[in-house]
Amino acid sequence: MKNQQRYLLPIPVRKLRKPEDEEAARPRANKAVKWALSRSLWVLVFGTGCCALEIMEAFTTRFDLERFGAMMAESPRKADVLVITGLINARVAEVIRRIYEQMPEPKYVIAVGACSMGGGPYHDSYSSVKRADEIVPVDIYVPGCPVRAEAVVEAIRLLQRKIYGREVK
């Protein structure tokens, strides 16, 4: 221990930054944050109909939404994206609203299929809600009955472009 020498590293002296340097760095940081937010989506699927199977197919190995940065969420408190599929009746509408309120900000909604977009074949039923946007604000609509998995993948990609283009505070 007596023969051991201590090596002191020189402490780097930082120059004081000018305010214009911080303003120049802010767009780069903003761009990095937007990229990270758009490439780490946690998707919660609320499926009440046959369209839910197509959503699940989009997460399988053939289409593999995880390579685009979209993962399945187990809880609304972890989810960024709520995907609504199938017919929405009055009882289910309350559940969807509660799930949406439990999601953290920023939160996005995708309505998939003819039933969630316009009631589908049950549009004139007394118990069905006509559109998903009567319950929660919908960002992207995916038409079709049944919806193809390619359309779901394109909807997630479109949502990523939308997130990347918004202003981060």
C-alpha positions as protocol buffer text, in pm:
chain_id: "A"
residue {
  index: 1
  type: MET
  ca { x: 0 y: 0 z: 0 }
}
residue {
  index: 2
  type: LYS
  ca { x: 285 y: 238 z: 64 }
}
residue {
  index: 3
  type: ASN
  ca { x: 426 y: 199 z: -285 }
}
residue {
  index: 4
  type: GLN
  ca { x: 95 y: 256 z: -456 }
}
residue {
  index: 5
  type: GLN
  ca { x: 79 y: 590 z: -630 }
}
residue {
  index: 6
  type: ARG
  ca { x: -232 y: 787 z: -686 }
}
residue {
  index: 7
  type: TYR
  ca { x: -304 y: 905 z: -1033 }
}
residue {
  index: 8
  type: LEU
  ca { x: -516 y: 1212 z: -1059 }
}
residue {
  index: 9
  type: LEU
  ca { x: -709 y: 1258 z: -1376 }
}
residue {
  index: 10
  type: PRO
  ca { x: -729 y: 1610 z: -1510 }
}
residue {
  index: 11
  type: ILE
  ca { x: -1073 y: 1761 z: -1463 }
}
residue {
  index: 12
  type: PRO
  ca { x: -1205 y: 1893 z: -1792 }
}
residue {
  index: 13
  type: VAL
  ca { x: -1297 y: 2257 z: -1779 }
}
residue {
  index: 14
  type: ARG
  ca { x: -1619 y: 2332 z: -1957 }
}
residue {
  index: 15
  type: LYS
  ca { x: -1682 y: 2657 z: -2122 }
}
residue {
  index: 16
  type: LEU
  ca { x: -2006 y: 2826 z: -2038 }
}
residue {
  index: 17
  type: ARG
  ca { x: -2261 y: 2764 z: -2306 }
}
residue {
  index: 18
  type: LYS
  ca { x: -2419 y: 3047 z: -2486 }
}
residue {
  index: 19
  type: PRO
  ca { x: -2799 y: 3051 z: -2510 }
}
residue {
  index: 20
  type: GLU
  ca { x: -2780 y: 3014 z: -2888 }
}
residue {
  index: 21
  type: ASP
  ca { x: -2592 y: 2683 z: -2842 }
}
residue {
  index: 22
  type: GLU
  ca { x: -2881 y: 2548 z: -2634 }
}
residue {
  index: 23
  type: GLU
  ca { x: -3131 y: 2664 z: -2894 }
}
residue {
  index: 24
  type: ALA
  ca { x: -2931 y: 2486 z: -3162 }
}
residue {
  index: 25
  type: ALA
  ca { x: -2924 y: 2160 z: -2962 }
}
residue {
  index: 26
  type: ARG
  ca { x: -3296 y: 2162 z: -2882 }
}
residue {
  index: 27
  type: PRO
  ca { x: -3420 y: 2051 z: -3228 }
}
residue {
  index: 28
  type: ARG
  ca { x: -3183 y: 1754 z: -3226 }
}
residue {
  index: 29
  type: ALA
  ca { x: -3303 y: 1645 z: -2881 }
}
residue {
  index: 30
  type: ASN
  ca { x: -3664 y: 1704 z: -2985 }
}
residue {
  index: 31
  type: LYS
  ca { x: -3611 y: 1485 z: -3290 }
}
residue {
  index: 32
  type: ALA
  ca { x: -3456 y: 1207 z: -3080 }
}
residue {
  index: 33
  type: VAL
  ca { x: -3745 y: 1214 z: -2832 }
}
residue {
  index: 34
  type: LYS
  ca { x: -4003 y: 1202 z: -3111 }
}
residue {
  index: 35
  type: TRP
  ca { x: -3821 y: 912 z: -3274 }
}
residue {
  index: 36
  type: ALA
  ca { x: -3813 y: 718 z: -2946 }
}
residue {
  index: 37
  type: LEU
  ca { x: -4181 y: 784 z: -2876 }
}
residue {
  index: 38
  type: SER
  ca { x: -4288 y: 673 z: -3221 }
}
residue {
  index: 39
  type: ARG
  ca { x: -4080 y: 355 z: -3216 }
}
residue {
  index: 40
  type: SER
  ca { x: -4190 y: 224 z: -2876 }
}
residue {
  index: 41
  type: LEU
  ca { x: -4567 y: 183 z: -2893 }
}
residue {
  index: 42
  type: TRP
  ca { x: -4746 y: -39 z: -2644 }
}
residue {
  index: 43
  type: VAL
  ca { x: -5069 y: -159 z: -2801 }
}
residue {
  index: 44
  type: LEU
  ca { x: -5375 y: -269 z: -2605 }
}
residue {
  index: 45
  type: VAL
  ca { x: -5629 y: -456 z: -2817 }
}
residue {
  index: 46
  type: PHE
  ca { x: -5993 y: -440 z: -2708 }
}
residue {
  index: 47
  type: GLY
  ca { x: -6151 y: -698 z: -2933 }
}
residue {
  index: 48
  type: THR
  ca { x: -6518 y: -786 z: -2923 }
}
residue {
  index: 49
  type: GLY
  ca { x: -6545 y: -937 z: -3268 }
}
residue {
  index: 50
  type: CYS
  ca { x: -6377 y: -1123 z: -3548 }
}
residue {
  index: 51
  type: CYS
  ca { x: -6147 y: -830 z: -3627 }
}
residue {
  index: 52
  type: ALA
  ca { x: -5951 y: -903 z: -3309 }
}
residue {
  index: 53
  type: LEU
  ca { x: -5812 y: -1215 z: -3476 }
}
residue {
  index: 54
  type: GLU
  ca { x: -5673 y: -1003 z: -3757 }
}
residue {
  index: 55
  type: ILE
  ca { x: -5505 y: -774 z: -3504 }
}
residue {
  index: 56
  type: MET
  ca { x: -5350 y: -1075 z: -3335 }
}
residue {
  index: 57
  type: GLU
  ca { x: -5232 y: -1200 z: -3674 }
}
residue {
  index: 58
  type: ALA
  ca { x: -5047 y: -873 z: -3725 }
}
residue {
  index: 59
  type: PHE
  ca { x: -4834 y: -955 z: -3420 }
}
residue {
  index: 60
  type: THR
  ca { x: -4739 y: -1304 z: -3547 }
}
residue {
  index: 61
  type: THR
  ca { x: -4417 y: -1390 z: -3728 }
}
residue {
  index: 62
  type: ARG
  ca { x: -4551 y: -1326 z: -4077 }
}
residue {
  index: 63
  type: PHE
  ca { x: -4620 y: -956 z: -4021 }
}
residue {
  index: 64
  type: ASP
  ca { x: -4424 y: -904 z: -3698 }
}
residue {
  index: 65
  type: LEU
  ca { x: -4528 y: -563 z: -3568 }
}
residue {
  index: 66
  type: GLU
  ca { x: -4256 y: -586 z: -3304 }
}
residue {
  index: 67
  type: ARG
  ca { x: -3991 y: -509 z: -3566 }
}
residue {
  index: 68
  type: PHE
  ca { x: -4164 y: -172 z: -3610 }
}
residue {
  index: 69
  type: GLY
  ca { x: -4154 y: -111 z: -3236 }
}
residue {
  index: 70
  type: ALA
  ca { x: -4513 y: -204 z: -3144 }
}
residue {
  index: 71
  type: MET
  ca { x: -4555 y: -444 z: -2853 }
}
residue {
  index: 72
  type: MET
  ca { x: -4866 y: -589 z: -2687 }
}
residue {
  index: 73
  type: ALA
  ca { x: -4953 y: -432 z: -2352 }
}
residue {
  index: 74
  type: GLU
  ca { x: -5110 y: -628 z: -2067 }
}
residue {
  index: 75
  type: SER
  ca { x: -5259 y: -332 z: -1887 }
}
residue {
  index: 76
  type: PRO
  ca { x: -5414 y: 0 z: -1988 }
}
residue {
  index: 77
  type: ARG
  ca { x: -5171 y: 174 z: -1756 }
}
residue {
  index: 78
  type: LYS
  ca { x: -4882 y: 58 z: -1977 }
}
residue {
  index: 79
  type: ALA
  ca { x: -5049 y: 114 z: -2313 }
}
residue {
  index: 80
  type: ASP
  ca { x: -4998 y: 401 z: -2557 }
}
residue {
  index: 81
  type: VAL
  ca { x: -5240 y: 279 z: -2823 }
}
residue {
  index: 82
  type: LEU
  ca { x: -5591 y: 141 z: -2779 }
}
residue {
  index: 83
  type: VAL
  ca { x: -5715 y: -65 z: -3072 }
}
residue {
  index: 84
  type: ILE
  ca { x: -6094 y: -104 z: -3074 }
}
residue {
  index: 85
  type: THR
  ca { x: -6235 y: -386 z: -3283 }
}
residue {
  index: 86
  type: GLY
  ca { x: -6579 y: -534 z: -3322 }
}
residue {
  index: 87
  type: LEU
  ca { x: -6929 y: -426 z: -3229 }
}
residue {
  index: 88
  type: ILE
  ca { x: -6962 y: -177 z: -2945 }
}
residue {
  index: 89
  type: ASN
  ca { x: -7279 y: -196 z: -2740 }
}
residue {
  index: 90
  type: ALA
  ca { x: -7385 y: 31 z: -2454 }
}
residue {
  index: 91
  type: ARG
  ca { x: -7231 y: -184 z: -2181 }
}
residue {
  index: 92
  type: VAL
  ca { x: -6901 y: -221 z: -2361 }
}
residue {
  index: 93
  type: ALA
  ca { x: -6887 y: 155 z: -2425 }
}
residue {
  index: 94
  type: GLU
  ca { x: -6851 y: 222 z: -2051 }
}
residue {
  index: 95
  type: VAL
  ca { x: -6564 y: -26 z: -2031 }
}
residue {
  index: 96
  type: ILE
  ca { x: -6386 y: 129 z: -2329 }
}
residue {
  index: 97
  type: ARG
  ca { x: -6417 y: 476 z: -2178 }
}
residue {
  index: 98
  type: ARG
  ca { x: -6276 y: 352 z: -1846 }
}
residue {
  index: 99
  type: ILE
  ca { x: -5983 y: 182 z: -2021 }
}
residue {
  index: 100
  type: TYR
  ca { x: -5913 y: 500 z: -2219 }
}
residue {
  index: 101
  type: GLU
  ca { x: -5912 y: 709 z: -1900 }
}
residue {
  index: 102
  type: GLN
  ca { x: -5664 y: 470 z: -1736 }
}
residue {
  index: 103
  type: MET
  ca { x: -5412 y: 509 z: -2018 }
}
residue {
  index: 104
  type: PRO
  ca { x: -5124 y: 754 z: -1963 }
}
residue {
  index: 105
  type: GLU
  ca { x: -5070 y: 1056 z: -2188 }
}
residue {
  index: 106
  type: PRO
  ca { x: -5002 y: 1067 z: -2481 }
}
residue {
  index: 107
  type: LYS
  ca { x: -5265 y: 815 z: -2584 }
}
residue {
  index: 108
  type: TYR
  ca { x: -5391 y: 716 z: -2925 }
}
residue {
  index: 109
  type: VAL
  ca { x: -5690 y: 518 z: -3051 }
}
residue {
  index: 110
  type: ILE
  ca { x: -5728 y: 309 z: -3366 }
}
residue {
  index: 111
  type: ALA
  ca { x: -6076 y: 192 z: -3471 }
}
residue {
  index: 112
  type: VAL
  ca { x: -6060 y: -127 z: -3676 }
}
residue {
  index: 113
  type: GLY
  ca { x: -6335 y: -278 z: -3887 }
}
residue {
  index: 114
  type: ALA
  ca { x: -6681 y: -185 z: -4004 }
}
residue {
  index: 115
  type: CYS
  ca { x: -6845 y: -256 z: -3667 }
}
residue {
  index: 116
  type: SER
  ca { x: -6637 y: -10 z: -3466 }
}
residue {
  index: 117
  type: MET
  ca { x: -6647 y: 251 z: -3742 }
}
residue {
  index: 118
  type: GLY
  ca { x: -7016 y: 252 z: -3823 }
}
residue {
  index: 119
  type: GLY
  ca { x: -7199 y: -27 z: -3644 }
}
residue {
  index: 120
  type: GLY
  ca { x: -7148 y: -284 z: -3918 }
}
residue {
  index: 121
  type: PRO
  ca { x: -7447 y: -504 z: -3992 }
}
residue {
  index: 122
  type: TYR
  ca { x: -7594 y: -406 z: -3654 }
}
residue {
  index: 123
  type: HIS
  ca { x: -7602 y: -30 z: -3716 }
}
residue {
  index: 124
  type: ASP
  ca { x: -7978 y: -5 z: -3656 }
}
residue {
  index: 125
  type: SER
  ca { x: -7981 y: -200 z: -3330 }
}
residue {
  index: 126
  type: TYR
  ca { x: -8104 y: -23 z: -3017 }
}
residue {
  index: 127
  type: SER
  ca { x: -7812 y: -140 z: -2804 }
}
residue {
  index: 128
  type: SER
  ca { x: -7520 y: -74 z: -3037 }
}
residue {
  index: 129
  type: VAL
  ca { x: -7308 y: 238 z: -3039 }
}
residue {
  index: 130
  type: LYS
  ca { x: -7282 y: 362 z: -3396 }
}
residue {
  index: 131
  type: ARG
  ca { x: -6916 y: 474 z: -3398 }
}
residue {
  index: 132
  type: ALA
  ca { x: -6616 y: 445 z: -3168 }
}
residue {
  index: 133
  type: ASP
  ca { x: -6558 y: 821 z: -3181 }
}
residue {
  index: 134
  type: GLU
  ca { x: -6882 y: 871 z: -2987 }
}
residue {
  index: 135
  type: ILE
  ca { x: -6700 y: 720 z: -2687 }
}
residue {
  index: 136
  type: VAL
  ca { x: -6334 y: 819 z: -2722 }
}
residue {
  index: 137
  type: PRO
  ca { x: -6145 y: 1035 z: -2974 }
}
residue {
  index: 138
  type: VAL
  ca { x: -6020 y: 817 z: -3259 }
}
residue {
  index: 139
  type: ASP
  ca { x: -5694 y: 896 z: -3438 }
}
residue {
  index: 140
  type: ILE
  ca { x: -5694 y: 638 z: -3718 }
}
residue {
  index: 141
  type: TYR
  ca { x: -5973 y: 439 z: -3882 }
}
residue {
  index: 142
  type: VAL
  ca { x: -5902 y: 108 z: -4056 }
}
residue {
  index: 143
  type: PRO
  ca { x: -6194 y: 11 z: -4283 }
}
residue {
  index: 144
  type: GLY
  ca { x: -6290 y: -336 z: -4388 }
}
residue {
  index: 145
  type: CYS
  ca { x: -6483 y: -643 z: -4288 }
}
residue {
  index: 146
  type: PRO
  ca { x: -6280 y: -843 z: -4218 }
}
residue {
  index: 147
  type: VAL
  ca { x: -5976 y: -620 z: -4190 }
}
residue {
  index: 148
  type: ARG
  ca { x: -5653 y: -757 z: -4332 }
}
residue {
  index: 149
  type: ALA
  ca { x: -5341 y: -773 z: -4119 }
}
residue {
  index: 150
  type: GLU
  ca { x: -5154 y: -560 z: -4374 }
}
residue {
  index: 151
  type: ALA
  ca { x: -5401 y: -278 z: -4310 }
}
residue {
  index: 152
  type: VAL
  ca { x: -5335 y: -300 z: -3937 }
}
residue {
  index: 153
  type: VAL
  ca { x: -4960 y: -284 z: -3995 }
}
residue {
  index: 154
  type: GLU
  ca { x: -5010 y: 20 z: -4217 }
}
residue {
  index: 155
  type: ALA
  ca { x: -5225 y: 185 z: -3949 }
}
residue {
  index: 156
  type: ILE
  ca { x: -4949 y: 139 z: -3689 }
}
residue {
  index: 157
  type: ARG
  ca { x: -4692 y: 282 z: -3933 }
}
residue {
  index: 158
  type: LEU
  ca { x: -4922 y: 578 z: -4005 }
}
residue {
  index: 159
  type: LEU
  ca { x: -4960 y: 639 z: -3631 }
}
residue {
  index: 160
  type: GLN
  ca { x: -4582 y: 633 z: -3592 }
}
residue {
  index: 161
  type: ARG
  ca { x: -4548 y: 897 z: -3863 }
}
residue {
  index: 162
  type: LYS
  ca { x: -4815 y: 1105 z: -3690 }
}
residue {
  index: 163
  type: ILE
  ca { x: -4635 y: 1082 z: -3355 }
}
residue {
  index: 164
  type: TYR
  ca { x: -4300 y: 1166 z: -3515 }
}
residue {
  index: 165
  type: GLY
  ca { x: -4446 y: 1477 z: -3672 }
}
residue {
  index: 166
  type: ARG
  ca { x: -4599 y: 1627 z: -3357 }
}
residue {
  index: 167
  type: GLU
  ca { x: -4433 y: 1883 z: -3132 }
}
residue {
  index: 168
  type: VAL
  ca { x: -4280 y: 1752 z: -2808 }
}
residue {
  index: 169
  type: LYS
  ca { x: -4311 y: 1985 z: -2509 }
}
